[in-house]
């Protein structure tokens, strides 16, 4: 923790509550937070004087020459937004400044929000900001339920994070994805064959965008075909804000109980699916069964994000003819366009997981104190005009495009290569095999998901 030591004047008189405490100049130090401390016994002999003035908007105004005043605390509800509209609350927070304060629908208190690209990269790659510490607190949050499990990569700090990630890393390498690609293409071709055989119209979400990622993630995880629909029902409920904490808890209990039994049964397995790799790691003593369960759950849930991200991508392609024409006429250059669409789409409501500052950190003149919760917004970082000129415009030729849609730092998405593979296959296969693909309804009639953490169309009626 950073502190500044100054020498007080001789026989300094320090006001403390209603008393006056007189200490010699070699007995006290003044810290940056304004407290005066007795250096012999660590006793605080005075608290800082609060010279700020409260404002009606919840912020504070500091006298001239003092540190910048605290920004106001903004309530941030999970809005049910139409289409790919950027969250207006987040846009307002970005205009307010690079560091702001927010209060989300659940949990306690308020948290800092960091929105600029470089600051988001700093916080997400700086050990002074801890995920593990969040598990001991009830910070303000979007989800009604908060029961982090031991072993979850999402809540691990280094070096524990690397220890937990190691058993499953082999399943998500570039080489593993190359080996998976033919099987993934086979699954997708079967779905598109069925779509074409039945003819238009069809709901693209129901027929392809939902079953394809579910099947591919289940292949990677090692979920038997007979159990896939049940697992999918659990993951859908876990990411929903409908039903409250009780419904989410029931879904988690069901899914994590099933994972525990499956991992236990695969302790002697030599297969390369995730659940078998975890079972073998437990058998070797590298991780506990509880940690294996905490690792597997979020990886299984990750398949839901591909469905809804691709739903938004297809909505943009189907409503912006210039993008669709570009993708059809230049199939060899689809990759950069997909990157730009991934940068642009608002893939989630509000923000993800918090961190806790382990020591005082200053950003843009604002002191984030040790113990304060901090959120970053990857959506905001992806719209930082200092990195992405004209950030609200979809520019298929944007170069460079260092977007943060898969995160940053140690918590960079474990399944990023898998998500890219599925996105490329979905877009390429559907555009090539359904050359007349278009919306079957006006754009305004597309139904969007409500009360959810992950945004996307609920249905996407198409014809061809």
Beta strands, then each sheet from edge to edge (+ up, - down):
strand 1: 13-16
strand 2: 19-22
strand 3: 28-30
strand 4: 36-38
strand 5: 44-46
strand 6: 53-54
strand 7: 60-61
strand 8: 73-75
strand 9: 99-103
strand 10: 111-114
strand 11: 129-130
strand 12: 202-203
strand 13: 355-357
strand 14: 361-363
strand 15: 366-368
strand 16: 373-376
strand 17: 438-439
strand 18: 461-463
sheet 1: 1+ 2-
sheet 2: 3+ 4- 5+
sheet 3: 6+ 7-
sheet 4: 8+ 9+ 10- 16- 13+ 11-
sheet 5: 12+ 18- 17+
sheet 6: 14+ 15-
end
